Amino acid sequence: MSLTGASWIVIISALVMANLPFVCNRRLAPWPWRASIRGVRAHSGLAWLLCVVFLLVLALWSWATLWLVGGAFAGGGGLVGLFVLKLLFSGVLVAVLLWLPGAFGNQPVAPALPATAAAQDTPARRVPRRPDPAAAKPFVDRFLEVLVGYVLVGTLGFAFELNLGNAFAQGWEFYAVTLALFLVLGYPGFVWRYMLKRRR
């Protein structure tokens, strides 16, 4: 795979991962301060254990991707096909890992109407209220999910760098600049979630 193809894959995955926490209300990580898994209370020992296990599984995915994708040679012929299969396997695996917390989590529920407001509505005019999309997942959770996406995309970039040759040692400046760039890539999702007015 050429440098240009690898660069486009990393850029597109960065755009997706930077905007995904803002676009979807589904939880991408089981944070322990939210009751994000059915039957598990927030701040309980099991909630913290689930969060730690989830983050360890993502770290294992990062190590496996560096080994599987970074260690593969994308030379000619059938080797390119094998490299693409390894890349697809790694992508599907991380998609499943990010899907799991939302699949087993509690769905946002509309807040109950006060008794006086419910009594004033006639049955003909009663309209079911939907929860506020921005309130379904707090900003802190979305921001932490953006940071998780930054780590995942960074792992993919390092894997491509290992695949193309030797990886270069980076200082803190590199991570500060790439994190700032990643946050800028997530700005369209932030605008869509928090700044656009929506009809109720």
ROSE-4610 file (N, C-alpha, C; in Angstrom, 1 decimal, always signed):
// ROSE-4610
residu = [M/M/M/S/S/S/L/L/L/T/T/T/G/G/G/A/A/A/S/S/S/W/W/W/I/I/I/V/V/V/I/I/I/I/I/I/S/S/S/A/A/A/L/L/L/V/V/V/M/M/M/A/A/A/N/N/N/L/L/L/P/P/P/F/F/F/V/V/V/C/C/C/N/N/N/R/R/R/R/R/R/L/L/L/A/A/A/P/P/P/W/W/W/P/P/P/W/W/W/R/R/R/A/A/A/S/S/S/I/I/I/R/R/R/G/G/G/V/V/V/R/R/R/A/A/A/H/H/H/S/S/S/G/G/G/L/L/L/A/A/A/W/W/W/L/L/L/L/L/L/C/C/C/V/V/V/V/V/V/F/F/F/L/L/L/L/L/L/V/V/V/L/L/L/A/A/A/L/L/L/W/W/W/S/S/S/W/W/W/A/A/A/T/T/T/L/L/L/W/W/W/L/L/L/V/V/V/G/G/G/G/G/G/A/A/A/F/F/F/A/A/A/G/G/G/G/G/G/G/G/G/G/G/G/L/L/L/V/V/V/G/G/G/L/L/L/F/F/F/V/V/V/L/L/L/K/K/K/L/L/L/L/L/L/F/F/F/S/S/S/G/G/G/V/V/V/L/L/L/V/V/V/A/A/A/V/V/V/L/L/L/L/L/L/W/W/W/L/L/L/P/P/P/G/G/G/A/A/A/F/F/F/G/G/G/N/N/N/Q/Q/Q/P/P/P/V/V/V/A/A/A/P/P/P/A/A/A/L/L/L/P/P/P/A/A/A/T/T/T/A/A/A/A/A/A/A/A/A/Q/Q/Q/D/D/D/T/T/T/P/P/P/A/A/A/R/R/R/R/R/R/V/V/V/P/P/P/R/R/R/R/R/R/P/P/P/D/D/D/P/P/P/A/A/A/A/A/A/A/A/A/K/K/K/P/P/P/F/F/F/V/V/V/D/D/D/R/R/R/F/F/F/L/L/L/E/E/E/V/V/V/L/L/L/V/V/V/G/G/G/Y/Y/Y/V/V/V/L/L/L/V/V/V/G/G/G/T/T/T/L/L/L/G/G/G/F/F/F/A/A/A/F/F/F/E/E/E/L/L/L/N/N/N/L/L/L/G/G/G/N/N/N/A/A/A/F/F/F/A/A/A/Q/Q/Q/G/G/G/W/W/W/E/E/E/F/F/F/Y/Y/Y/A/A/A/V/V/V/T/T/T/L/L/L/A/A/A/L/L/L/F/F/F/L/L/L/V/V/V/L/L/L/G/G/G/Y/Y/Y/P/P/P/G/G/G/F/F/F/V/V/V/W/W/W/R/R/R/Y/Y/Y/M/M/M/L/L/L/K/K/K/R/R/R/R/R/R/R/R/R]
num = [1/1/1/2/2/2/3/3/3/4/4/4/5/5/5/6/6/6/7/7/7/8/8/8/9/9/9/10/10/10/11/11/11/12/12/12/13/13/13/14/14/14/15/15/15/16/16/16/17/17/17/18/18/18/19/19/19/20/20/20/21/21/21/22/22/22/23/23/23/24/24/24/25/25/25/26/26/26/27/27/27/28/28/28/29/29/29/30/30/30/31/31/31/32/32/32/33/33/33/34/34/34/35/35/35/36/36/36/37/37/37/38/38/38/39/39/39/40/40/40/41/41/41/42/42/42/43/43/43/44/44/44/45/45/45/46/46/46/47/47/47/48/48/48/49/49/49/50/50/50/51/51/51/52/52/52/53/53/53/54/54/54/55/55/55/56/56/56/57/57/57/58/58/58/59/59/59/60/60/60/61/61/61/62/62/62/63/63/63/64/64/64/65/65/65/66/66/66/67/67/67/68/68/68/69/69/69/70/70/70/71/71/71/72/72/72/73/73/73/74/74/74/75/75/75/76/76/76/77/77/77/78/78/78/79/79/79/80/80/80/81/81/81/82/82/82/83/83/83/84/84/84/85/85/85/86/86/86/87/87/87/88/88/88/89/89/89/90/90/90/91/91/91/92/92/92/93/93/93/94/94/94/95/95/95/96/96/96/97/97/97/98/98/98/99/99/99/100/100/100/101/101/101/102/102/102/103/103/103/104/104/104/105/105/105/106/106/106/107/107/107/108/108/108/109/109/109/110/110/110/111/111/111/112/112/112/113/113/113/114/114/114/115/115/115/116/116/116/117/117/117/118/118/118/119/119/119/120/120/120/121/121/121/122/122/122/123/123/123/124/124/124/125/125/125/126/126/126/127/127/127/128/128/128/129/129/129/130/130/130/131/131/131/132/132/132/133/133/133/134/134/134/135/135/135/136/136/136/137/137/137/138/138/138/139/139/139/140/140/140/141/141/141/142/142/142/143/143/143/144/144/144/145/145/145/146/146/146/147/147/147/148/148/148/149/149/149/150/150/150/151/151/151/152/152/152/153/153/153/154/154/154/155/155/155/156/156/156/157/157/157/158/158/158/159/159/159/160/160/160/161/161/161/162/162/162/163/163/163/164/164/164/165/165/165/166/166/166/167/167/167/168/168/168/169/169/169/170/170/170/171/171/171/172/172/172/173/173/173/174/174/174/175/175/175/176/176/176/177/177/177/178/178/178/179/179/179/180/180/180/181/181/181/182/182/182/183/183/183/184/184/184/185/185/185/186/186/186/187/187/187/188/188/188/189/189/189/190/190/190/191/191/191/192/192/192/193/193/193/194/194/194/195/195/195/196/196/196/197/197/197/198/198/198/199/199/199/200/200/200]
x = [+0.8/+0.0/+0.9/+0.5/+1.4/+1.1/+2.1/+2.0/+0.7/+0.3/-0.9/-2.1/-2.2/-3.4/-3.5/-2.3/-2.3/-2.7/-2.3/-2.6/-4.1/-4.7/-6.2/-7.0/-6.5/-7.2/-7.2/-6.0/-5.9/-6.7/-6.7/-7.5/-9.0/-9.5/-10.9/-11.3/-10.5/-10.8/-10.7/-9.8/-9.8/-11.0/-11.5/-12.8/-13.9/-14.0/-15.1/-15.0/-13.9/-13.7/-13.8/-13.4/-13.5/-15.0/-15.8/-17.2/-18.2/-17.8/-18.8/-19.4/-18.6/-19.2/-20.2/-20.1/-21.1/-22.3/-22.1/-23.2/-24.2/-23.6/-24.5/-24.7/-25.9/-26.2/-25.8/-25.5/-25.1/-23.8/-23.7/-22.5/-21.4/-20.2/-19.1/-18.1/-18.3/-17.5/-18.3/-18.1/-18.9/-18.3/-18.5/-17.9/-18.5/-17.7/-18.3/-19.2/-19.1/-20.0/-21.4/-21.7/-23.0/-23.5/-24.8/-25.3/-25.5/-24.4/-24.5/-24.7/-24.7/-25.0/-26.2/-27.1/-28.3/-27.9/-28.5/-28.2/-27.0/-26.2/-25.0/-25.2/-25.1/-25.3/-24.0/-24.3/-23.1/-22.3/-21.0/-20.0/-19.9/-20.4/-20.3/-18.9/-18.5/-17.2/-17.3/-18.5/-18.6/-18.5/-19.1/-19.0/-17.6/-16.8/-15.4/-14.6/-15.0/-14.3/-14.6/-15.9/-16.2/-15.5/-15.3/-14.6/-13.1/-12.5/-11.1/-10.9/-11.8/-11.7/-11.9/-12.8/-13.0/-11.8/-11.2/-10.0/-8.8/-8.7/-7.7/-7.9/-9.1/-9.4/-9.0/-9.3/-8.9/-7.4/-6.7/-5.2/-4.7/-5.3/-5.0/-5.2/-6.3/-6.5/-5.4/-5.0/-3.9/-2.6/-2.3/-1.1/-1.2/-2.4/-2.6/-2.6/-3.1/-3.1/-1.6/-0.9/+0.5/+1.3/+1.0/+1.7/+1.1/-0.2/-0.8/-0.7/-1.0/-1.0/+0.4/+1.0/+2.4/+3.4/+3.3/+4.2/+4.1/+2.9/+2.7/+3.4/+3.8/+4.5/+3.5/+3.3/+2.3/+3.0/+3.8/+4.5/+3.6/+4.1/+3.3/+2.3/+1.4/+0.6/-0.4/-0.3/-1.2/-0.9/+0.3/+0.6/-0.3/-0.6/-1.5/-2.9/-3.4/-4.7/-4.7/-3.7/-3.6/-3.5/-2.7/-2.6/-4.0/-4.8/-6.1/-7.0/-6.9/-7.7/-7.4/-6.1/-5.7/-6.3/-6.2/-6.7/-8.2/-8.9/-10.4/-10.7/-10.0/-10.3/-10.1/-9.0/-8.8/-9.9/-10.3/-11.4/-12.7/-13.1/-14.3/-14.3/-13.1/-13.0/-13.1/-12.6/-12.7/-14.2/-14.8/-16.2/-17.1/-16.8/-17.6/-17.4/-16.1/-15.8/-16.5/-16.6/-17.2/-18.8/-19.3/-20.7/-21.2/-20.4/-20.9/-21.4/-20.7/-21.3/-22.7/-22.9/-24.3/-25.3/-24.9/-25.8/-26.4/-25.6/-26.1/-26.4/-26.4/-26.6/-28.1/-28.4/-29.7/-30.0/-31.1/-31.5/-32.0/-31.7/-32.2/-33.8/-34.3/-35.7/-36.2/-37.4/-37.9/-38.2/-38.0/-38.3/-39.8/-40.2/-41.6/-42.2/-43.4/-44.1/-44.5/-44.4/-44.9/-46.4/-47.0/-48.4/-49.3/-48.9/-49.8/-49.8/-48.7/-48.6/-49.4/-49.3/-50.0/-51.5/-51.9/-53.3/-53.9/-53.1/-53.7/-53.8/-53.0/-53.1/-54.4/-55.1/-56.2/-55.7/-56.4/-55.9/-55.7/-56.5/-56.4/-55.1/-54.7/-53.5/-52.2/-52.3/-51.1/-50.1/-48.9/-47.9/-46.7/-46.3/-45.1/-43.9/-43.2/-42.0/-40.8/-39.9/-38.7/-37.6/-36.6/-35.5/-34.7/-34.0/-33.1/-31.9/-31.6/-30.5/-29.2/-29.0/-27.7/-27.6/-28.8/-28.7/-28.6/-28.8/-28.8/-27.4/-26.4/-25.0/-24.3/-23.8/-23.2/-21.9/-21.5/-20.4/-19.1/-19.0/-17.7/-17.6/-18.7/-18.6/-18.2/-18.8/-18.5/-17.0/-16.5/-15.1/-14.1/-14.4/-13.6/-13.7/-14.8/-14.9/-14.1/-14.0/-13.1/-11.7/-11.3/-9.9/-9.6/-10.6/-10.4/-10.3/-11.0/-10.9/-9.5/-9.0/-7.7/-6.6/-6.7/-5.8/-5.9/-7.2/-7.4/-6.8/-7.1/-6.6/-5.1/-4.5/-3.1/-2.4/-3.1/-2.6/-2.5/-3.6/-3.7/-2.6/-2.3/-1.3/+0.1/+0.4/+1.7/+1.8/+0.7/+0.8/+1.1/+0.6/+1.0/+2.4/+2.9/+4.3/+5.2/+4.8/+5.6/+5.6/+4.5/+4.4/+5.3/+5.4/+6.1/+7.6/+8.0/+9.4/+9.6/+10.6/+10.9/+10.0/+9.5/+8.7/+9.7/+9.3/+10.2/+9.7/+10.6/+10.3/+9.7/+8.7/+8.0/+8.0/+8.1/+8.1/+6.7/+6.5/+5.2/+4.6/+5.5/+5.0/+4.1/+4.6/+3.9/+2.4/+2.4/+1.1/+0.2/+0.7/-0.1/-0.6/+0.2/-0.3/-1.3/-1.1/-2.0/-3.3/-3.3/-4.5/-5.3/-4.6/-5.3/-5.9/-5.2/-5.7/-6.9/-6.9/-8.0/-9.2/-9.0/-10.2/-10.8/-9.9/-10.4/-11.2/-10.8/-11.5/-12.9/-13.0/-14.3/-15.2/-14.8/-15.6/-17.0/-17.0/-18.4/-19.4/-19.0/-19.9/-20.3/-19.4/-19.7/-20.7/-20.5/-21.4/-22.8/-22.8/-24.1/-24.9/-24.1/-24.7/-25.2/-24.3/-24.6/-24.9/-24.6/-24.8/-26.0/-26.4/-27.5/-28.8/-29.8/-31.1/-31.9/-32.6/-33.4/-34.9/-35.8/-37.2/-37.6/-38.4/-38.9/-40.1]
y = [-1.2/+0.0/+1.2/+2.2/+3.4/+4.3/+5.3/+6.3/+7.1/+7.4/+8.2/+7.5/+6.2/+5.4/+5.3/+5.0/+4.9/+6.3/+7.4/+8.7/+8.9/+8.6/+8.8/+7.9/+6.7/+5.8/+6.5/+7.0/+7.6/+8.9/+9.7/+10.9/+10.6/+9.7/+9.4/+8.8/+7.9/+7.3/+8.4/+9.3/+10.4/+11.3/+11.6/+12.3/+11.6/+10.3/+9.5/+9.4/+9.1/+8.9/+10.2/+11.4/+12.6/+13.1/+12.7/+13.2/+12.2/+11.0/+9.9/+10.2/+10.6/+10.8/+11.9/+12.9/+14.0/+13.6/+12.8/+12.5/+11.4/+10.5/+9.4/+9.6/+9.3/+9.3/+8.0/+7.0/+5.7/+5.8/+5.2/+5.2/+4.4/+4.9/+4.2/+3.6/+4.0/+3.4/+3.4/+2.3/+2.2/+3.0/+4.3/+5.1/+4.8/+4.7/+4.2/+5.2/+6.5/+7.4/+7.5/+6.8/+6.7/+5.3/+5.1/+3.8/+3.4/+3.0/+2.7/+1.3/+0.4/-1.0/-1.4/-2.2/-2.6/-3.4/-3.1/-3.9/-3.5/-2.5/-2.1/-0.6/-0.4/+1.0/+1.8/+3.1/+4.1/+4.1/+4.3/+4.4/+3.1/+2.0/+0.8/+0.1/-0.8/-1.5/-2.2/-2.8/-3.5/-2.5/-1.3/-0.3/+0.1/+0.3/+0.6/-0.5/-1.8/-2.9/-3.1/-2.8/-2.9/-1.8/-0.6/+0.4/+0.1/-0.5/-0.8/-2.0/-3.0/-4.1/-3.6/-2.7/-2.1/-1.4/-0.6/+0.2/-0.8/-1.9/-2.8/-3.6/-3.9/-4.6/-3.6/-2.3/-1.4/-1.3/-1.3/-1.3/-2.6/-3.7/-5.0/-4.9/-4.2/-4.0/-3.2/-2.2/-1.3/-2.1/-2.9/-3.7/-4.7/-5.4/-6.3/-5.7/-4.5/-3.8/-3.4/-2.9/-2.6/-3.8/-5.0/-6.2/-6.8/-6.8/-7.4/-6.5/-5.3/-4.4/-3.8/-3.4/-2.8/-3.8/-5.1/-6.1/-6.7/-6.4/-7.0/-6.2/-6.9/-6.3/-6.1/-4.9/-4.6/-4.5/-5.5/-5.6/-6.0/-6.6/-6.9/-8.1/-8.1/-9.3/-9.6/-10.9/-11.4/-10.8/-10.3/-9.7/-8.4/-7.7/-6.5/-7.0/-8.0/-8.6/-9.0/-9.7/-10.1/-8.9/-7.9/-6.7/-6.0/-5.9/-5.3/-6.1/-7.5/-8.3/-8.1/-8.0/-7.7/-6.4/-5.4/-4.0/-4.1/-4.8/-4.9/-5.6/-6.7/-7.4/-6.5/-5.7/-4.8/-3.8/-3.2/-2.2/-2.8/-4.0/-4.6/-4.9/-5.3/-5.6/-4.4/-3.3/-2.1/-1.5/-1.7/-1.3/-2.1/-3.4/-4.2/-3.8/-3.5/-3.1/-1.7/-0.8/+0.4/+0.3/-0.7/-1.0/-1.6/-2.4/-3.2/-2.3/-1.2/-0.5/+0.1/+0.5/+1.0/+0.0/-1.2/-2.3/-2.8/-2.8/-3.3/-2.2/-1.0/+0.1/+0.5/+1.4/+1.9/+3.0/+2.9/+3.9/+5.1/+6.3/+7.5/+7.5/+7.9/+7.9/+9.4/+9.6/+11.0/+11.3/+12.5/+12.9/+12.9/+12.5/+12.4/+13.8/+14.0/+15.3/+15.5/+16.8/+17.0/+16.8/+16.5/+16.1/+17.2/+18.5/+19.6/+19.8/+19.6/+19.7/+18.5/+17.3/+16.2/+16.3/+16.9/+17.1/+18.2/+19.2/+20.2/+19.8/+18.8/+18.4/+17.5/+17.8/+16.9/+15.7/+14.6/+13.4/+13.7/+14.5/+14.8/+15.6/+16.4/+17.3/+16.8/+15.7/+15.1/+14.6/+15.2/+14.8/+14.1/+13.0/+12.4/+13.2/+13.4/+14.2/+13.3/+13.8/+13.1/+13.7/+12.9/+13.5/+14.4/+15.4/+16.3/+15.5/+15.5/+14.7/+15.1/+16.4/+16.8/+16.3/+16.1/+15.7/+14.2/+13.5/+12.0/+11.5/+12.2/+11.8/+13.1/+13.3/+14.5/+14.8/+16.1/+16.6/+15.9/+15.7/+15.0/+13.7/+12.9/+11.6/+11.6/+12.6/+12.8/+13.1/+14.0/+14.4/+13.3/+12.5/+11.3/+10.3/+10.2/+9.3/+9.8/+11.1/+11.7/+11.4/+11.4/+11.1/+9.6/+8.7/+7.3/+7.2/+7.9/+7.9/+8.3/+9.4/+9.8/+8.8/+8.0/+6.9/+5.8/+5.5/+4.4/+4.9/+6.1/+6.6/+6.7/+7.1/+7.2/+5.8/+4.8/+3.5/+3.0/+3.4/+3.0/+3.7/+5.0/+5.7/+5.2/+4.8/+4.2/+2.8/+2.1/+0.8/+1.0/+2.0/+2.2/+2.7/+3.5/+3.9/+2.7/+1.8/+0.6/-0.2/-0.3/-1.0/-0.5/+0.8/+1.5/+1.5/+1.4/+1.4/+1.5/+2.1/+2.3/+3.4/+3.2/+4.2/+5.2/+6.5/+7.5/+7.9/+8.1/+8.5/+9.9/+10.2/+11.4/+12.0/+13.3/+14.1/+14.5/+15.2/+15.7/+16.7/+17.4/+18.4/+17.7/+16.6/+15.8/+15.5/+15.0/+14.6/+15.8/+16.9/+18.1/+18.6/+18.6/+19.1/+18.2/+16.9/+15.9/+15.9/+16.1/+16.1/+17.4/+18.5/+19.7/+19.6/+18.9/+18.7/+17.8/+16.8/+15.8/+16.5/+17.4/+18.2/+19.1/+19.7/+20.5/+19.7/+18.4/+17.6/+17.2/+17.2/+16.9/+18.1/+19.3/+20.5/+20.4/+19.9/+19.8/+19.0/+17.9/+17.1/+17.9/+18.7/+19.6/+20.6/+21.2/+22.3/+21.6/+20.5/+19.8/+19.5/+19.0/+18.6/+19.8/+20.8/+21.8/+23.2/+23.5/+24.9/+25.1/+24.0/+24.1/+24.1/+24.9/+24.9/+23.8/+23.0/+22.0/+22.3/+21.9/+22.1/+21.0/+21.4/+20.4/+19.7]
z = [+0.0/+0.0/+0.0/-0.8/-0.9/+0.3/+0.4/+1.4/+1.3/+0.1/-0.2/+0.3/-0.1/+0.3/+1.8/+2.5/+4.0/+4.6/+4.0/+4.6/+4.5/+3.3/+3.2/+4.1/+4.4/+5.3/+6.7/+7.1/+8.5/+8.5/+7.5/+7.5/+7.6/+6.8/+6.8/+8.2/+8.7/+10.0/+11.1/+11.0/+12.0/+11.9/+10.7/+10.6/+11.2/+10.9/+11.5/+13.0/+13.5/+15.0/+15.8/+15.1/+15.8/+15.9/+14.9/+14.9/+15.4/+15.5/+16.0/+17.3/+18.4/+19.7/+19.7/+18.8/+18.7/+17.9/+16.9/+16.0/+16.6/+17.3/+17.9/+19.4/+19.8/+21.3/+22.0/+21.2/+21.8/+22.5/+23.6/+24.4/+23.7/+23.6/+23.0/+24.0/+25.3/+26.3/+27.6/+28.4/+29.7/+30.8/+30.8/+31.9/+33.2/+34.3/+35.5/+36.3/+35.9/+36.6/+36.0/+35.0/+34.4/+34.5/+34.7/+34.6/+33.2/+32.5/+31.1/+30.8/+31.7/+31.5/+32.3/+31.7/+32.5/+33.7/+34.8/+36.0/+36.8/+36.3/+37.0/+37.4/+38.7/+39.2/+38.9/+38.8/+38.6/+39.9/+39.7/+40.8/+41.6/+41.1/+41.8/+41.4/+42.2/+41.9/+40.6/+40.2/+39.0/+37.8/+38.0/+36.9/+36.6/+37.7/+37.5/+36.9/+37.3/+36.7/+35.2/+34.8/+33.4/+32.6/+33.2/+32.5/+32.3/+33.4/+33.3/+32.3/+32.3/+31.4/+29.9/+29.7/+28.4/+27.9/+28.7/+28.3/+28.1/+28.9/+28.7/+27.4/+27.0/+25.7/+24.6/+24.7/+23.7/+23.6/+24.7/+24.7/+24.0/+24.3/+23.6/+22.1/+21.7/+20.3/+19.7/+20.4/+19.9/+19.7/+20.7/+20.6/+19.4/+19.3/+18.2/+16.9/+16.8/+15.5/+15.1/+16.1/+15.8/+15.3/+15.9/+15.6/+14.2/+14.1/+12.9/+11.6/+11.7/+10.6/+10.4/+11.5/+11.4/+11.0/+11.4/+11.1/+9.7/+9.0/+7.7/+6.7/+5.6/+4.5/+3.4/+2.9/+1.9/+0.6/+0.2/-1.0/-2.2/-3.2/-4.4/-4.3/-5.2/-5.4/-4.3/-3.9/-2.9/-1.5/-1.3/+0.0/+0.3/-0.7/-0.5/-0.1/-0.7/-0.3/+1.1/+1.5/+2.9/+3.9/+3.5/+4.3/+4.4/+3.3/+3.4/+4.3/+4.2/+5.1/+6.5/+6.9/+8.2/+8.7/+7.8/+8.1/+8.3/+7.5/+7.7/+8.9/+9.3/+10.5/+11.7/+11.7/+12.8/+12.9/+11.8/+11.8/+12.3/+11.8/+12.3/+13.8/+14.2/+15.7/+16.5/+16.1/+16.9/+16.8/+15.7/+15.5/+16.5/+16.6/+17.5/+19.0/+19.3/+20.7/+21.0/+20.1/+20.3/+20.3/+19.7/+19.6/+20.9/+21.5/+22.7/+23.9/+24.3/+25.4/+25.2/+24.0/+23.6/+23.5/+23.1/+22.8/+24.2/+25.2/+26.5/+27.5/+27.0/+27.9/+28.0/+28.9/+29.0/+27.9/+27.3/+26.4/+27.1/+26.6/+27.2/+27.3/+28.4/+28.6/+28.7/+28.2/+28.3/+29.7/+30.2/+31.6/+31.8/+33.0/+33.3/+33.5/+33.0/+33.2/+34.6/+35.1/+36.4/+36.5/+37.6/+37.8/+37.3/+37.6/+37.1/+35.6/+35.0/+33.5/+32.9/+33.5/+32.9/+33.1/+34.2/+34.4/+33.5/+33.1/+32.3/+30.8/+30.4/+29.0/+28.8/+27.8/+27.4/+26.7/+26.7/+26.0/+24.5/+23.9/+22.5/+22.1/+23.1/+22.8/+23.3/+24.0/+24.7/+23.6/+23.6/+22.7/+23.4/+23.0/+23.7/+23.6/+24.7/+24.6/+24.4/+23.6/+23.4/+24.2/+24.6/+25.3/+24.5/+25.1/+24.4/+23.9/+22.6/+22.1/+22.7/+23.0/+23.6/+25.1/+25.8/+27.2/+27.3/+26.2/+26.3/+26.7/+26.3/+26.7/+27.0/+28.2/+28.6/+27.8/+27.8/+27.0/+27.5/+28.8/+29.3/+28.7/+28.7/+28.1/+26.6/+25.9/+24.5/+24.3/+25.2/+25.0/+25.3/+26.3/+26.6/+25.5/+24.9/+23.7/+22.5/+22.4/+21.4/+21.7/+22.9/+23.3/+23.0/+23.3/+22.9/+21.4/+20.7/+19.2/+18.7/+19.4/+19.1/+19.3/+20.4/+20.6/+19.6/+19.2/+18.2/+16.8/+16.4/+15.1/+15.2/+16.3/+16.4/+16.3/+16.9/+16.8/+15.3/+14.6/+13.2/+12.4/+12.7/+12.0/+12.3/+13.6/+13.9/+13.2/+13.1/+12.4/+10.9/+10.3/+8.9/+8.8/+9.8/+9.8/+9.9/+10.8/+11.0/+9.7/+9.1/+7.8/+6.7/+6.7/+5.6/+5.9/+7.1/+7.5/+9.0/+9.4/+10.9/+11.4/+12.6/+13.3/+13.9/+13.9/+14.4/+15.9/+16.7/+18.1/+18.1/+18.8/+18.8/+20.2/+20.3/+21.6/+21.9/+23.0/+23.4/+22.5/+21.7/+20.8/+19.7/+19.2/+18.2/+18.7/+19.9/+20.4/+20.7/+21.1/+21.3/+20.0/+19.0/+17.7/+17.1/+17.1/+16.5/+17.3/+18.6/+19.4/+19.1/+18.9/+18.5/+17.1/+16.2/+14.9/+14.9/+15.8/+15.9/+16.5/+17.4/+18.0/+16.9/+16.1/+15.0/+14.0/+13.7/+12.8/+13.4/+14.7/+15.4/+15.5/+15.0/+15.2/+14.4/+13.2/+12.6/+13.4/+14.0/+14.9/+16.1/+16.7/+17.8/+17.5/+16.3/+15.8/+15.6/+15.0/+14.7/+16.0/+17.0/+18.3/+19.2/+19.3/+20.3/+19.8/+18.6/+18.1/+17.1/+16.5/+15.5/+16.3/+16.0/+16.6/+15.9/+16.8/+16.2/+16.6/+15.7/+16.1/+17.1/+18.0/+19.1/+18.6]
